[in-house]
Amino acid sequence: KVNNMAVVYGKDASMWKLQGKENILAILYRYMEIHGTVYYETQRPPEVPAFVKNHGLLPQHELQQLLRKAKLFVGFGFPYEGPAPLEAIANGCIFLQPKFNPPHSSLNHEFFRGKPTSRKVSSQHPYAEQHIGRPHVITVDFNNSEEFDATIREIMKLNVEPFLPYEYTCEGMLERVHTYIQNQSFCSPEVPFPPVNSSWALLRGPFTPVPDSRILIWASNVSSLSSWPPLSALRLLSSQQGQSCVEACWTEGLICEPAFYRFINIKEAFSALDFQCEGLESEMNHLFPAFSAEHAECSLQHDPLLFSCAGSSSKYQRLCPCRDFRKGQVALCRDCL
């Protein structure tokens, strides 16, 4: 490893058009030799400063060699969630990426505008930020020069080993695919829920509270239903107003599981969470099921195709179907193997 060598993520010149990048690169250049892999035909792209050693578009094996030498891999905020940061981390680089404040979404960013999503992206690579994290992944505000400078000085002192999450290894991928094939059935019709002759207590439904927690779980005495992931992994909670289910679940160390929405889209879920419903509606809205405190109104989802973990509104507290996950294999719950 060359301790003072950084590679910038972005093979297209347009990716170097980040507002304020000159300041970021100037700070980085004080401490490190900067390399780029920006494609060009004849002339050096004007977006790439003269002090950057640009290698042009590299074949895969040469890019891997470059990453093996480098200490730092720097993202400018685009592209989102690409494979290159994972390759860099696997080659022993630290990945430094920008934090987005406010998060990028269809409301404030051209890339997402017009796309049918309510997702809010908090950094260039949210998976790397949340599921890998320090010391391999460092997420900072690139608009804060002092924080950026301090982070580079911190990185100069760090020594990290190559790291590849288990789910990105061949074995991890095969484990995941095997589990999907063994447990999912698309050949038989889905069992209706709730069942016609529900045996649970009418008020709280099939949910039971976890002691000293705001989380509810599927009651063990409720007759088993065919579900994948298994219902033992379900954790029901309500979001804060203005909070998505992705965010609400993550605050409890859980992830939102869309497959569980049909099991919580029942009036008993509101009672179990101590919501007092003066009215109950069933409507088509990607935020539902949700509770409106202003009107004390409970709203169920009418169209199952609209179940969504993303999306939030200051008017609603959403009902969120969370689940636990296996470290290094986020796609699978702890009871999934």
N, C-alpha and C positions, 0 to 999 in steps of 0.2 A: 504493500500500500504506500502511495505517495501522500504524506500527511497534509500537504497543502494543495491538493488537486481537487477541483470541483467540475462536474459536468452538468450543463443546463439541459433540462428536459424540454424538448421542442425541436422537431426536425423540419417544421415548416416555418418560414420567416414570419408568417402572421402570428404565430404563438409568442413572438418576441415583442409584440406591440403593447405589452402590459403598461398601463399608465404608471409612471414613476419608476420604471425598471432601471433607468440610468442611475438613480440613487442607490437602488439595491445592489446593482452590479459594481458600482464604485466602492461601496462598503465591502462587498465580498472580495474585490480585487486587492484591497489592502492586505488581506490575509492569505489569499489563495490564487493559484493559477487557474484560470477559467477556460474550460473547453466546451465547444458546441458541436452539434452534428446536424447543422442546418443544410438542407438541400439547396444546391445552386447549379446552374449550367455553365455559365461563363464568368459572370461577375459576382463578387462577394455581395451577399444581401445587405442593403444599407441599414436594415434593422439591427444587425449584429455589430456591436462596437468593435473598434480596431484591436483592442487589447484581448479580445476573445480568440482563442485558437480554434478555428472552425475546421473540422475534419470533413465536412460534407456528409452526405448520406452514406452511412457505413453498412457493409454486409453484417449479418447477424453475429458471426464469430468475431469480427473486429470490434463490434460494439461491446460484446461480452468482455473482451480483453481490456477495453478502455474502462469499463465499469469495475473490473477486478483491480485496476491500478488506482482508481479514484477513491477519495475519502467521502465525498459529498455529492449527492444528486439533488439538484434544485428544480422545483416545479414553479412555473409562473402562473399557475391557476387554470391552465387549459392545455391539453384535453382533460376532461373529467374521467376519473376511474379507469385509466388505461393500464395495460400490463407492465409498462416500463418501470414504474416505481417498485413493483414486486421483483422484477429482474434485478434492479439495482440493489435492493435489500438482500436478495439471495446471493449477490456477489460481494456483500460486505460493506456496501455504502450506507451512509445515513441519508434518509430522504427528508429534505426540508421543504415544506409546502406552506402556502398562504392560508390563513384563516379568513373566511368570508363573513364579514359583519356589515350589514345584515346578510343572512344566508342567501345564496342565489336561488331564484325560483322563476316561475313564469310571470310573476308580477313585476320583477325588477331586472331581468336579464334577457338579452336578445336570444341567446341560445335556446332557452326554454320557452320563449314566448310562442304561443299558438300550439304548443304541445299539450296533449291531454294528461297533464300531471299536476298535482298539488305539492309535489316533493320540494323540500327545502334542503339545499346542499351546503353544508357548513364549511367544507374545505375541498381542495382539489380531489382528494382521494379519501372519502369518509371511512371506507373499510380499513385502510391503513392507519388512519387516525385512531379509530375506536378499537380495532381488534389486534393491531400490532403495537402501536404506540411507542413511547420512549423506551430505550435510547435509539431504536432503529428509525422511528418516525417522529419528527418534531414539527409541530404546527404553530405558527406564530403570525402576528399581524405585520404584514410586509409594509404597511403604511407608517409603522412606528419604527423610525430609524434607530433609536436607542435600543429597543427590544431586539431588532434584527442584528445589530452590532454585537450585543451581549450574547446572543444565541450563537453567532459564528465563533466568538471567542470560547464559548462553552464547548462547541463541537470540536474545536482544535485540540481540546484536552481529552476527548472521548475516544475510547477504543471499542469497537463493536465487532462481533463475529458475524459471518454470513448467516442469514436466517430465512427460512422458507416455512410459512405456516403449513401445518399438516394437510389441510384441505387442498393445498396447491401441489402436493406431491402426487405421484402416480398412485401410490397406495391409498391416500386420502380420497382421491377422485373415485377410485374403484370401490372403496367402502361406501361412499355416498350413493353411487349408481346402483350398487348391489342392494342397499337398503331401500332405495326408491322402488326398484323392480319387485323386491320381495313383499313390500307392504302396501303398494298402491294398486288399486283395481279400477280400471276404466270400463270394464265390460259389464258390470252390474249396476243397476240404477241406485242412486244415492237414497239411503233410508230417510224418509221424511222426519224433520225435526221442527218443533217438539212432537213426540209421539202422541197419538190420540188419547191413550189411556195413561197419562202421566201419573206416576206413583209418588212423586215427591210432594212435600208440604207446599201448599198453594202459595204462601207468601214469598219465601226466599228461593223457590225453585231448586235446581240441582246444585246450588253453590253453598259452600261452607267457608267461614272466615279462617284465615291463618292467624294464630295467636299473636298479639302485639304487632299487628300489621294491617294496612289498609287493603291488602290483597285477598281475593277470594279464590278458592280452588274448587275443582269438581268433586262433589261429595262421593266418598268411597262406597256408600250404601245405595247409590243410584245404579239402576240396572245398566250394564255395560252397553255402549253403543259402538258400532263400527266407525272408527275414525283414524285418520292418519294426518298429522302426528297423533299419538294416543292422547286421550282426554286427561290422563294423569299429568300431562305437561302444561295444561291450561292454567293460566293465572289471569283472573279478571280484575281489572281496576278501572278507575275513571281518571280521565285527564283533567288538568286544570283548564280553565277557560283560556282560549288562545293557544292551546298546546295540542300538537298532533299525537296520535297513538305511538308513532315511532319514538317521539321524545318522552312521552309518559312511561312507556315500557323501559326505555334505556335508563331513566332515572332510578329504576329498581334493579338494574343489572340484567334486564330481560330484553327480548326482541318481540316485535309485533308479528303475530302469525295469522295471516288472512284466512287460512283454512278453518280457523276456530270461530270466525264471525257468526256463522249460522247457529252456533250453540249459545251465543250470548244475545242474539237478536230476538229476545223474548221479554215480555213485560216483567217477569219475575226477576230479571237481572237488575232492573231499576230498584226494586224493593230490596234486593240483596245488598245493593250499594247505598241503601238508606236515602234514595231519592223519593220525594213525595210528589207523585204525578197527579196533577189536577186534570190533565187531559192526556190522551194517548193517541198518537197519529201514526200512520204508516205512509211514508213518502219516499220519493226518489231523490236522494241527496247523498253525495259521497261521504258526508260527515256523519251520517246516521249509522247505527243507533247513537243517540246523544240526548242530553238533558239541557233544557233552557231554563236557567234560574229565574230569568226575568218574568217568564210566563208560567213557571212551574209545569212545563209541558215536556212530556217524554215522547221521543220520536223514534220509531223503528224504521229499518231499511226495507223498502218495498221491493227493490230490484237487487238480487244477490250479486249481479255483475258489477254493482257500484261499491261493494265492500272495499274500503281502502284504508291502509294504515297511515298514509300521508294526508295532509290537509288539516287545517285548524280554523277556528273562528272565535272571536272574543265573546260571541253570544252563547257558545255551547261548551259543555263538558262532555267529551266523547266517552263511550264505553269501549274499552280496549281489551282485545284478546291477546295477551302476552304469553310467552313461553320461555323456559330456560333453554340453554344451548350448551353444547359440548365445546370446551376450549379447543380451538384449532379446527373445529368442524361445526361452524355456526349453523349450517343447514339442518343439522340433526339435534334433537333434544336429548336430554340425558337418558330418558327411557326409550329412545328410538333404536337402541342396539340391544 
